[in-house]
């Protein structure tokens, strides 16, 4: 029997196949468990011109003391920066794919559409780029799901552009046209 506390989830926040938050008490209306064990939940939000359609993304890592937290952009941005040094063409193709996804996706029209949403991109990304492994980096299903959800979330708010700009700036970095410090700064929570 293993005594490793990092092999289980904090049962206050993940049980019955759903992610929960305690303050305020809410159950995620969608919960996903990814290949590395990270749990991703979509919770009701309250921002923008359509607060009923807004949603907040939170993640929970394995560990008895872990709590749900927003997945800051810096996680996936730095991860793709690392991977780009090993797989530059593939990461560039992934960014092109998500820039097209962002440009073509539409905000949710109803709460039912949002609550029953099935992510479209992770399967494609895993089938095409699931082998982009660099020691201790995030799995591609995490990258795919988070980028897809953030794209949809930003589209809920007219005149929002920060997430789109991060995608373009990261592509500029891979093309050699942006400094890494500028990319990291743009992805940090309080710099936007």
Buried (B, 14 or more C-beta within 10 A) or exposed (E): EEEEEEEBBBEEBBEEEBBBBEEEEBEBBBBBBBEEBBBBBBBBBEEBEBEEBBBBBBBBBBBEEBEBEEBEBBBBBBBBBBBBEEBEEBBBEBBEBBBEBBEEBEBBEEBEEBBEBEBEBBEEBBEBBBEBEEEEBBBBBBBBBBBBBBBBBBBBBEEEEBBBEBBBBBBBBBEEEBEEEEBBEBBEEEEE
